């Protein structure tokens, strides 16, 4: 069987869409499936091509048996709105053009942005092939939740295109249960859906001792380290976290001496929160620029507790951040600022604590619970992390999805 997969992100990019797509496709290749991925030259999140790549109209490479076709796209950094939309549209057009000349049995396209989905929908129409639509985030709802935009004519147009994609799809793959209910309420048959939540490659993410070189580099010996590794964007609302750290230091001056907060990654809000930290004269916060995916476990090993925050918005009740699974595989307890499905998952497996998003009082209360009981409580949460990661092993999830896709033939 031949599969054609359209995705805006793919390794060596390190964000969640790139990782999920790569790990699924890698497992499918092991099962004898002929997989071709159409993507663009790696440029996320800066909008600049990575070393060793050029933004050409057409170039190919092979990654772990996956045929990767990289097409030209207009590149924009992961901030702002208009230029990013131009970026998305350009990839939609070039991926469609190149996709017309690829032999395939089934076409798969992944969100969060629906211009890629529109390319997959158009290819399925012209090539008369079955269409699988993967929904990682509800889009354009995500735009409204993470920005100050109102539901204008452009958003309504995207919603119209979104609905057309749902109707055209032969199979809709979602990462949460809530997404199914939301889409079904728009008139789409529930029989079209398969829920494949995010997971983790347990060969890459496993419990590690704290990396000695990094401990020395960042002067973290004998420190209790609480950290966030990921995108520093509007959705994560890290400015709130910085405010919380300021209050924590002010109310627990003795504890702050032994506690360090580590932020690793890039994003539209990175410089803003860095400046806020300087303005508030917070001394126990360290910022690290984006790291390579293969370096992730070493940096995660530094953490005693990991932060998983999102801003308070109704949309995020249906979201399960993918980093939860990687943290669980490394047995790192989680301080979660996401209500809804993510909270239910954390509480089901008892692998961390939930604080009310955007509530400094709740954040400080749970942070102090973790720190004041760090030996007993962290040991308990590590056991829960191990159970969660076993249930969400990426290989098992990839084979489950492949089995459903094969039924479309």
N, C-alpha and C positions, 0 to 999 in steps of 0.2 A: 504494500500500500504506500502511496505517495501522499505526503502532507505538505502543504504550503502554509507557512505561518508568517503573518505580518505583525511586526512589533516595532514601535518607535525606539525602544531601548533593548540593548543586548550587550553582553560582555565584549570588551573589558569594562563597560559601565557597571556600576556596583549598586544601583538602586533596586528596589524590590521587583519591579516589572522585569528587568533584565535577568535577575537571578531566577525568578520563578520560571520564565520561559526557557532559559538555558537548561535548567535542571530537569524540566519535563521533557524537552526535546532530546536531551542526552539519554534519558532512560528509554525513550521510544526507539532511538537508534539501536540501543542494545537489544531491543526486541525484534530487530530486523526491519524496522520501518524506514523508508526513504524520506528524510526530513530536509526541506529547504526553508530557510528563514530569510525573509526580506526585511532589512532594517537600514539604518543610515550609518554614516561614519560616526564612531563614538565621540560624543561631545558634551554629554550631560555631566555636571550642571552648568558649566561655564559658557557653553555655546562656542567652544573652540575644539578643533579636532585633537584627539590624543596623539602623542608622539608615535610615529610609524604609520599614521593614516593620513589620507587626503580626502577632501570632500569632492569626489569624482562622480560623474554621472552613473558609472557602473563599475564595480570591482567585486571580486569574489575571494573567499578564503574558506578553509575548512577548520572547524573547531570540534574536536571529539566526535568526528563522524558526521557532524551537521554541516550541510552546505549552506554557507552564509553569503548572501548577496547584499552588498551595501550600495545604496543609491544616493544620489545627490539630494540634499535638502537645504533650505535656508536655515542657518543656525542662529539661535538666540539663547542667551543665558536664562536660567530658571528663575526669572523675576520679571515683573511687568506683565502685560496682558497682550497688547496688540502684536508685538513682534513674536511672541510665543505662538499666537494663533497663525501667523504667517508661516512659522516653522512647521506647525502641525499640518497645515494645508499643503505645503510644498511636499512633505513626505507622502501624504495621501495621494497626490497626483503621480509622483515618480514611482511609488510602490505599485500603483495600479498599472502604469505603463509597462513596467518590467514584468509584473505578474502575469500579464496577458501572454507572455512567451514561455511561461513555465508549465511543464506538464505536472498535473496533480490529480488526485482523486477527491480530496477534500480541502477546503480553504478555511483557515482559522485566523481570526483577527482579535487582538486584545485591546481593551481600553486601558487607562482611564479616559483619554481624549477620543471623541467619537469620529474624528476625521480618518483615523486608521480603520475604524469599523466600517466607515462609509466606503473606503477602498476595497475592503474585503467583500462587502455587500455587492458592489459593482462588479467585481471579478466573478463572484458566484453567478451573477446574472448572465454576463457575457460568455463565460466558460461553461455554463450549465452544470455547475458542480455544487455539492452540498456545502453549507456555510455554518461554521461554528463560531459563535460570538462569546468571547470571554469578558466578563464584567468584573474588573478589579475595584473600580470606584464608580459610583453613580455620577455620570457626567451628562449634562452640564450642572447638575445640582452641586457638585463639588466647587464649581466656580463661585456660586452664590454663597456657599458656606465659608469659603476662605478669603473672599474679597468683599468690598463694599458695593459691588455692582447690584443693580436692581434687575428684576425680571423684565427686560426690555425686549424689543423686536428681535434682536440677534439671539438672545437666549431662547425665545419662543421658536425661532427657526431651528436652533440646535435640538430642541425638544422634539420638534417634528421629524427631524432626521433620525434622532434617537429611536423614536417609535417605529419608523420604517425599518431600521436595522433589526429591532426585536421581531418584527413581523416576518422579515425575510429569513432570519436565522432558523436553521433546522434544529440546532441545539444551542442553548444558552447556558454557559458555565459561570457560576457565581462563587464568590469566596465567602459569603455569609448567608445565613438563612433569611435575614431581614431583606436582603436585596431581592430575593424571590418574591416575597410578599408585595414589595413596592412595585415591581414590574408587572406582576399578575394583576394588580389593581388597575393597571392601564389597559387591560383587556387581552393580555397575552396568556396562552394556555399553560397551565402548570406542568403539563406533560413534556414541555420543551426543556425543562431545567435539569441540571446536574450541579450539586453543590460540591465543589472541591476547594476546601479551605487551604490557606497557605500552610506550608510545612517547613521542614529543615533537612538539609543534608547532614546526617549524623556522622558522616565520615570527616566532614570539614569542621563541624562545630561540636566540640566535646569538652568536658571539664578540663581546665588547665590550671597549673600553678601560675601565680603572677609572674609576668615576664620581668626578669631581673634588669635587663638593659633599660626597659621603659620605666621601671620603678626608679632607677637611678637618674634617667634623663629628666623626668618630671618631678623628682624629689618627693616620691610618694611612699617611701619607706615609713612604716608605722602609722600610715594614714588610713582612715576609713573612707573609701572612695565611692562616691555616688556619681553616676555619669549618664550622659546621653550621647549615643552615637547614631547619626542619621542626618536627614535633611533639616536644615535650619530655615524653615519657611514660615509663611503666615499660619498655616494649619496647626503647626506644633506649638505656637504661642509661647515660645521660650522666654519672651520678655516677662511673662507672668512668673516663670520659674526663677528668673533673676531677682524679681521683687521678693519672692518667697525666701530665697537664700539670704537676701539682705535682712529680712525680718528674723530669720533663723539665727544669724550671727549676732543680731542685736539682743535677742532674748536668751540665747544660750552661749555667752561669750567664752566659757570654759570649753564647751564641747566643740566649738568651731576650730579650736587650735588643732584638734585631732581629725578634723573632717575636711575633705577636699572634694570639689565638684569639677568633673571633667566633661567638656563638651567637644565632640569630634565630628567634623563634617563641614559642609558648605550649604549655602542657600540664600534666598533673597533677604533674610533678616539677620544674617550672620554679623555684618558690621554694626548694625543697629544694636544688637544685644551686647556685642563687645564694647561698644562705646558706653552703653548704659552701665555695664559693669565697672568701667573706669570712672564714670561720673559718680557712681555710688561708693567708689573706693573699696570694692569688695576684693579682698586679698586671697581668698581661698578658692578661686575659680581659675581653671586652666582651659584655654582654647587651643585646639589642634586642628589644622587644616585637613582637607579630605585625604583619606588614606586609600590604599589599594584594597580590593576585596580580600586578597590573600593575607593582608595584615590585620583584618578585622578580628580574628580570634585572639591575637596577641593583645590588642587594645581592650577587648572585652574582658580578658583575664584580669585586668587591673581593677575591675568593678566589684565592689561588695554588694551594691544595689544599683539597679538600672532604672532610669526614668523613662516612662513611655507616656508622653503627654500629647493631648490635642486640645484645641480651643473648644469652648462650650458651644455646641451647635447640634440641633436635632439630627442632622444627617449622620453625625459620627456615632449615634446610637447603633448603627448598623455596620460599623467598621471594626475589623480586628487587625490592628497593625501587625505586619509580617515580622517585625523584629521580636515580637513576643516568642516566636518559635525558636529563633536562634538563641535568644537569652535562656530559654528553658533548656535547650540542649547543652548549654554550658553551665547549667545549674546556678544561674544568677537570679536571685529573687527580684521581683519587679514592684516598683512603686508606680501604679497605673493611674493616669488622669483621663481615662476614656470610659464613659458609662455605656450601658447597653450590652451588646454581645461580647465585647472584649472583657467587661467586668465579670459577666457570667462565667466566661472561660477561666479567668484567673481564680475566681472563687470556687469553681467546681474542682479544680486541681489543687487548690490551696498553695499557690506558688507566688504569692505576693499580697500587697495591700492596695486598696482603691482609695483615692482621694477625689473629692468633688471637683471637677474641672473649674478653673478660675476662682476657686475658693482658697484664699491664703490660709484661713483658719484650719480648714480640712487638711491642706497640704502640710502645714506645720505639725499638726496633731499626728498624722500618720508617719511623717518623717521622724519625729521624736520617739514614736513607738518602736520603729525599726532600730534606731540608734541605741536607745536605752536597753533594749532586749536583744542586742545584736547576736550574741552567741547562740542562745536557745532558739530564737525565732527564725534566724537565717537557716539554721540546720533543718528546721521543719519545712521551710519553704523550698529548700533545695530538693527535698524528696518529692515534693509536688511538681517541681520543674521537670524532674526526670520522668515522671509518669506522663506529663503532657507531651514531652518530646517523643516518647515512644509511640504515642497514639497518632502523632502527626509527622511521621517519617516521610520525607519527600518521595522516595522511591515507591512506596506503597500507594501514595496518592496519585503519582504519575501513571501507574499501571491501571488504577481505577478509572482515570479519565480516558486512557487509551481504549479500555474495554468498551466504554460508552461510545467513543468516536467510531470504533470499528462496526458498531451496530447500525451506523448510518449508511453503510455501503449497500 
